[in-house]
């Protein structure tokens, strides 16, 4: 087809099909590769591997820095008062995530801050550490671990924690034989809510934490009645828990 320009000269217009062929076409491969990489990075097993790596790194840090030295060397003199209690509570929570035993931290809280402030600081650190572990387990481990709950006992525990979250976690915290970290991650894998978990942790941890805090505060006078009562409050629940576990063990064997 001929088109006339302003000078009156006729020019030929290029065909529309030829113009369309000259347009660049972007390959769709990049979007596919990025989508696959995103799926791999956000997959349940990748997140579970990240959780295991974080826990291993936390355990290594505990071995390197040795927080148990607080019982022998005391608190740094630069910190004091409320600031020291806040710092200790945060350190307490992070140490529980890194598998540091809570009885050791409770004794340190009582020895450093006394019975009352030590109890409050230890409870704050307990709730903080439980919340951090619960969040890590829920975000990074739940999707990968829930399909593995196939055994009868695993399903029973999961159902108990999911349906009766507050009551079950309160019993776990009051029972002295259940490890703190194991209870946190088991609750995270279940469908328990955040509020029942944290509230049951705070209330159920009071008796045991108070006994250790008082024992730590009175450790310099091991013959005092307060120290002996605190040690009895620690030993008697542990002994009762051992007896109950032993009797349940024989009943299960009988079945």
matplotlib code that plots the C-alpha trace (Angstrom):
import matplotlib.pyplot as plt

x = [0.0, 1.3, 1.0, 1.5, 3.7, 3.7, 6.0, 3.6, 6.0, 4.4, 6.1, 5.3, 4.1, 5.8, 3.6, 2.1, 3.2, 6.8, 6.6, 5.3, 8.1, 10.7, 9.4, 11.6, 10.1, 11.3, 11.9, 9.8, 12.5, 13.7, 10.3, 10.2, 13.7, 13.1, 9.8, 11.4, 14.2, 11.6, 9.7, 12.9, 14.0, 10.5, 9.9, 9.2, 12.4, 14.6, 13.0, 13.5, 17.2, 17.5, 16.0, 18.4, 21.3, 20.2, 19.9, 23.3, 24.8, 23.2, 24.5, 28.0, 27.8, 26.8, 29.8, 32.1, 30.8, 29.9, 27.0, 27.2, 30.2, 27.7, 27.4, 31.1, 32.2, 29.0, 27.3, 29.4, 29.8, 28.9, 25.3, 23.0, 19.4, 16.6, 18.9, 20.7, 17.4, 16.3, 19.6, 19.5, 16.0, 16.8, 20.0, 17.9, 15.5, 18.1, 20.0, 16.9, 16.6, 20.2, 19.4, 20.9, 19.2, 16.7, 17.5, 21.0, 19.6, 17.0, 19.8, 21.8, 18.7, 18.2, 21.9, 22.3, 19.0, 17.5, 14.3, 11.7, 13.5, 15.2, 11.8, 10.4, 13.5, 13.5, 9.8, 10.2, 13.1, 11.2, 8.2, 10.6, 12.6, 9.4, 7.9, 11.1, 11.3, 7.6, 7.8, 10.9, 9.3, 6.0, 7.4, 10.4, 9.5, 5.7, 5.0, 7.9, 7.2, 3.4, 3.4, 5.6, 3.1, 1.9, 2.4, -0.4, 1.3, 2.5, -1.0, -2.4, 0.0, -0.6, -4.4, -4.1, -2.0, -4.1, -7.5, -6.6, -3.7, -3.8, -4.6, -2.0, 0.8, 0.0, 0.4, 3.6, 5.1, 4.1, 5.5, 9.2, 10.3, 9.5, 12.4, 11.7, 13.0, 11.2, 7.9, 8.3, 9.0, 6.3, 3.8, 5.0, 4.4, 0.9, -2.0, -1.9, -2.5, 0.0, -2.0, -2.7, 0.9, 2.4, -0.2, 0.2, 4.0, 3.9, 1.6, 2.9, 6.6, 6.0, 6.4, 9.5, 11.1, 10.4, 12.0, 15.2, 15.3, 14.9, 17.6, 19.9, 19.3, 20.0, 22.8, 25.3, 23.4, 22.6, 21.5, 18.8, 15.2, 14.3, 17.0, 16.0, 12.3, 13.3, 15.3, 12.4, 10.1, 12.6, 13.2, 9.7, 8.0, 11.0, 10.6, 6.8, 7.3, 9.8, 7.4, 4.5, 6.6, 7.8, 4.3, 3.0, 5.9, 4.8, 1.2, 2.2, 4.2, 1.3, -0.9]
y = [0.0, 3.5, 6.4, 10.1, 12.3, 16.1, 16.6, 14.6, 11.6, 8.2, 5.8, 2.2, 1.3, -1.8, -4.8, -5.2, -8.9, -7.9, -5.3, -7.8, -10.2, -7.6, -7.1, -8.9, -11.7, -12.2, -15.9, -17.1, -19.2, -16.8, -16.6, -20.4, -20.7, -18.1, -19.7, -23.1, -21.5, -19.8, -23.0, -24.8, -22.1, -22.0, -25.7, -27.4, -29.4, -26.4, -24.5, -27.5, -27.7, -24.0, -24.6, -27.4, -25.2, -22.4, -24.8, -26.2, -22.8, -21.8, -24.9, -24.1, -20.5, -21.9, -24.2, -21.3, -18.5, -20.8, -18.8, -21.0, -18.9, -16.5, -18.8, -18.6, -15.2, -13.2, -10.5, -7.9, -4.8, -2.4, -3.5, -3.0, -2.6, -2.9, -2.9, -5.9, -7.8, -7.0, -8.1, -11.3, -12.1, -11.7, -13.8, -16.4, -16.7, -17.1, -19.7, -21.8, -21.9, -23.1, -26.0, -24.5, -26.3, -24.0, -25.2, -23.7, -20.4, -20.3, -20.8, -18.0, -15.7, -16.2, -15.8, -12.6, -10.8, -12.4, -14.4, -11.9, -10.1, -13.4, -15.1, -12.3, -12.3, -16.0, -16.2, -13.4, -15.3, -18.5, -17.1, -15.3, -18.5, -20.6, -18.0, -17.9, -21.7, -22.0, -19.4, -21.1, -24.5, -23.3, -21.3, -23.5, -27.0, -27.6, -28.2, -30.7, -32.6, -32.9, -35.5, -37.7, -38.0, -41.4, -43.5, -44.1, -42.4, -39.5, -38.9, -39.2, -36.6, -34.3, -34.6, -33.8, -30.7, -29.5, -29.9, -29.1, -26.8, -24.8, -27.8, -30.0, -27.5, -26.5, -30.2, -30.4, -27.4, -28.6, -32.1, -32.0, -34.8, -33.2, -31.3, -27.6, -27.5, -30.7, -29.4, -26.2, -27.8, -30.5, -27.8, -25.9, -28.9, -29.3, -26.9, -25.3, -21.5, -18.9, -17.5, -20.9, -21.9, -18.8, -18.4, -22.1, -21.7, -18.6, -20.2, -23.7, -22.6, -20.6, -23.3, -24.9, -21.6, -20.1, -23.0, -22.7, -19.0, -19.2, -21.9, -19.8, -16.7, -18.7, -20.9, -19.1, -20.5, -24.1, -25.0, -22.3, -23.4, -21.5, -23.2, -26.6, -26.0, -24.8, -27.9, -30.1, -28.3, -29.2, -32.8, -33.9, -33.1, -34.7, -37.9, -37.9, -37.6, -40.4, -42.7, -41.8, -42.5, -45.8, -47.0, -45.9, -47.8, -51.1, -50.5, -50.1, -53.2, -55.1, -54.1]
z = [0.0, -0.8, 1.6, 0.6, 2.8, 3.0, 0.0, -2.2, -2.6, -2.2, 0.2, 0.9, 4.4, 6.0, 6.4, 9.9, 10.1, 9.5, 12.3, 14.8, 14.0, 14.9, 18.5, 21.1, 23.0, 26.6, 27.5, 30.5, 31.9, 34.6, 36.3, 36.4, 37.9, 40.5, 41.5, 41.9, 44.0, 46.2, 46.7, 47.7, 50.1, 51.8, 51.8, 55.2, 55.2, 54.4, 57.3, 59.6, 58.6, 59.4, 62.8, 63.5, 62.4, 64.7, 67.7, 67.0, 66.8, 70.1, 71.8, 70.5, 71.8, 75.2, 75.3, 74.3, 76.6, 79.6, 81.2, 84.3, 85.3, 86.8, 89.8, 90.5, 89.2, 89.9, 87.8, 86.0, 88.3, 85.4, 85.6, 88.5, 89.6, 87.1, 84.1, 85.4, 86.0, 82.4, 80.9, 83.0, 81.9, 78.2, 78.7, 80.7, 77.8, 75.2, 77.3, 77.7, 73.9, 73.8, 76.1, 79.3, 82.2, 83.9, 87.5, 87.1, 85.8, 88.6, 91.2, 89.6, 89.6, 93.3, 94.1, 92.1, 92.8, 96.0, 96.4, 95.2, 92.3, 91.4, 91.1, 88.9, 86.7, 86.3, 85.4, 82.8, 81.3, 81.4, 79.5, 77.0, 76.3, 76.0, 73.6, 71.4, 71.2, 70.5, 67.7, 66.1, 66.3, 64.9, 62.0, 61.1, 62.2, 62.3, 58.6, 58.4, 61.6, 61.6, 58.8, 61.0, 63.8, 62.8, 65.9, 68.3, 71.2, 69.1, 67.9, 71.4, 72.7, 69.7, 70.2, 73.9, 73.4, 70.5, 72.2, 75.8, 75.4, 78.6, 80.9, 79.3, 79.3, 82.9, 83.9, 82.0, 83.7, 87.1, 86.5, 87.2, 84.9, 81.5, 79.9, 79.3, 75.7, 74.7, 76.0, 74.1, 70.7, 71.2, 71.9, 68.8, 66.5, 67.9, 67.1, 70.6, 70.6, 71.7, 74.7, 76.4, 76.0, 77.5, 80.3, 81.3, 81.2, 83.4, 86.0, 86.0, 86.4, 89.6, 92.2, 90.9, 90.0, 93.4, 95.2, 93.2, 93.5, 97.3, 97.4, 95.4, 97.6, 100.8, 99.4, 101.8, 104.8, 103.9, 107.4, 107.6, 107.7, 104.6, 102.6, 103.8, 103.0, 99.5, 99.0, 100.2, 97.7, 95.0, 96.0, 96.9, 93.6, 91.7, 93.9, 93.3, 89.6, 89.6, 91.5, 89.1, 86.1, 87.5, 88.2, 84.8, 83.2, 84.9, 83.9, 80.3, 80.4, 81.8, 78.9]

ax = plt.figure().add_subplot(projection="3d")
ax.plot(x, y, z, "-o")
ax.set_aspect("equal")
plt.show()
